[in-house]
Amino acid sequence: MSWPFVTFGIPDEEFLRVEDVPMTKEEIRVLVISKLRLRRGNRVMDVGCGTGSVAVEMALAVGPEGRVYAVDRDPKAVELTTRNLERFGVTDRVQVISGDALEVLKGFNEELDGAFIGGGSDELEEIIRSLDKMLRRGARIVGDAIQLETANKLVKSLESLGYKVEVELISISKGRRTSTGYAMIARNPIFIIVGEKK
């Protein structure tokens, strides 16, 4: 299948999924991609790629002349990301890397135009410091978090490196059809933290 639109927001149900591999949901994914401010030809990284939904949309944004590096330590996530990249026809511009993010970043020497960090990690501060060494001036790191503690780590880590930081809390409800109309079902509020390298 391919995504025939120039806008982002591939519906969640279009991605292959398995129960215990996390996925950045459609509405959050749209905001994340928007906040990264990607251009054709950019080189970007998806740290903790899960199902690969963000990597797929990054790949569509940077085009065939760009490059996406999708990293995850869970073999199931690596396999699922690979399958979703094939599903959307973007394997030519994405390199899937299996391994611990910090270990991968130690051996990585490409300049990056942006990075997304999905969810939390005990090594979050170290991951951000490692990414900082590879990011060009004006590049952005975008992270999402369900927990306040994770959002706080993202903010403090980015501020300690002198990044310009934005914090947003997004609450989304999705309509579910009932016998008498639509009921709005709330999803977990999500923090989106954006850091721009000065």
C-alpha positions in Angstrom: 0.0 0.0 0.0 1.1 3.6 -0.4 0.0 6.8 1.2 -1.3 8.9 -1.7 -1.6 12.2 0.2 0.9 15.0 0.9 -0.6 15.5 4.4 0.4 13.4 7.4 -1.8 11.3 9.6 -1.9 7.8 8.2 -4.8 6.1 10.1 -3.6 3.8 12.9 -5.5 0.8 11.5 -3.4 1.0 8.3 -0.3 -0.1 10.3 0.6 -3.7 11.1 0.6 -4.0 14.9 1.2 -6.5 17.7 -0.1 -6.3 21.2 3.1 -5.4 23.2 4.9 -3.1 20.7 4.0 0.5 21.3 2.8 2.9 18.6 2.6 6.7 18.5 -1.0 7.3 17.6 -2.2 9.2 14.5 -3.0 12.6 16.0 0.2 12.7 18.1 2.2 11.5 15.1 0.9 14.4 13.0 2.0 16.9 15.7 5.4 15.2 16.1 6.1 15.3 12.4 5.0 18.9 12.2 7.2 19.9 15.2 10.2 18.3 13.6 9.9 20.8 10.7 11.4 18.3 8.2 12.5 19.0 4.6 13.1 16.9 1.6 16.6 15.4 1.9 16.8 15.6 5.7 18.6 13.0 7.8 16.6 12.1 10.9 16.4 9.5 13.6 13.5 7.7 15.3 14.7 6.5 18.7 12.5 3.7 20.1 10.7 3.2 16.8 8.1 0.6 18.0 5.8 -0.2 15.1 7.6 2.2 12.9 4.6 4.6 12.4 6.8 7.7 13.0 9.6 6.3 10.8 7.2 5.8 8.0 5.8 9.3 8.1 9.3 10.7 8.5 10.4 8.8 5.4 7.5 10.3 3.5 8.5 13.7 4.6 12.2 13.5 3.7 11.5 11.9 0.4 13.7 9.4 -1.5 16.7 11.8 -1.2 16.5 11.8 2.6 17.4 9.2 5.2 15.7 7.9 8.3 17.4 5.8 11.0 14.9 3.8 13.1 16.4 2.4 16.3 14.9 -0.1 18.7 16.3 -2.8 21.0 13.1 -5.0 20.9 13.5 -7.6 18.1 9.7 -7.6 17.7 9.7 -3.9 17.2 12.5 -4.1 14.6 10.6 -6.8 12.7 7.4 -4.9 12.8 9.0 -1.6 11.8 10.6 -3.4 8.8 7.2 -4.8 7.8 5.5 -1.4 8.0 8.2 0.2 6.0 7.7 -2.4 3.3 3.9 -1.9 3.5 4.3 1.8 2.7 7.1 1.4 0.2 9.7 3.5 2.0 12.4 0.8 2.7 14.8 2.6 0.3 15.2 5.6 2.6 15.1 4.0 6.1 17.8 2.0 7.9 16.4 0.0 10.7 19.0 -0.6 13.5 18.5 -3.2 16.2 20.1 -2.4 19.5 20.2 -0.3 22.6 19.9 3.4 21.6 23.0 4.6 23.6 25.2 1.8 22.1 23.9 2.6 18.6 24.5 6.3 19.1 28.1 5.7 20.2 29.0 4.2 16.9 26.9 6.6 14.8 28.7 9.5 13.0 26.1 11.1 10.6 25.0 14.7 11.0 21.3 14.8 11.7 18.6 17.3 10.9 16.2 16.1 13.6 15.3 13.3 16.0 12.2 11.9 17.6 12.4 10.1 21.0 9.3 8.0 21.6 8.2 7.3 25.2 10.6 7.0 28.1 13.9 5.4 28.8 16.2 5.2 31.9 18.9 6.5 29.6 17.0 9.6 28.3 19.5 12.2 29.4 22.4 10.3 27.9 20.5 9.7 24.7 19.8 13.5 24.3 23.4 14.3 25.0 24.5 11.8 22.4 22.0 13.1 19.8 23.1 16.7 20.5 26.6 15.9 19.2 25.1 14.9 15.9 22.5 17.6 15.4 23.2 20.6 13.2 22.4 24.1 14.5 18.6 24.7 14.2 17.8 21.0 14.3 15.0 19.8 16.6 14.6 17.0 19.1 11.0 16.1 19.7 9.9 13.7 22.4 6.6 12.5 23.6 5.7 11.2 27.1 2.8 9.9 29.0 4.4 10.4 32.5 5.1 13.8 34.0 8.5 12.5 35.2 9.6 11.6 31.6 8.4 15.0 30.3 10.4 16.7 33.1 13.5 14.7 32.2 13.1 15.7 28.5 12.8 19.4 29.5 15.7 19.5 31.9 18.0 17.6 29.6 17.3 19.9 26.6 17.5 23.1 28.8 20.9 21.9 30.2 22.2 21.8 26.6 20.9 25.3 25.9 18.0 24.3 23.6 15.0 26.5 23.1 12.2 24.4 24.6 8.4 24.1 24.0 6.1 22.1 26.2 2.6 21.0 25.1 0.0 18.7 26.7 -2.3 17.2 24.2 -5.6 15.6 25.2 -7.5 13.8 22.5 -10.9 12.1 22.5 -12.1 9.8 19.7 -15.8 9.3 18.8 -17.2 5.8 19.2 -20.5 5.0 17.6 -23.1 3.8 20.1 -26.8 2.8 19.5 -27.9 6.4 20.2 -25.0 8.5 18.8 -21.3 9.1 19.4 -19.6 8.8 22.7 -16.3 10.6 23.0 -13.7 8.3 24.5 -10.6 10.0 26.0 -7.1 8.8 25.4 -4.2 9.4 27.7 -3.0 13.0 27.7 0.4 13.2 26.0 3.2 15.6 26.6 5.1 16.8 23.5 8.5 18.3 24.2 10.3 20.2 21.5 13.9 21.3 21.8 15.6 23.4 19.1 19.4 23.6 19.0 20.7 27.1 19.1 
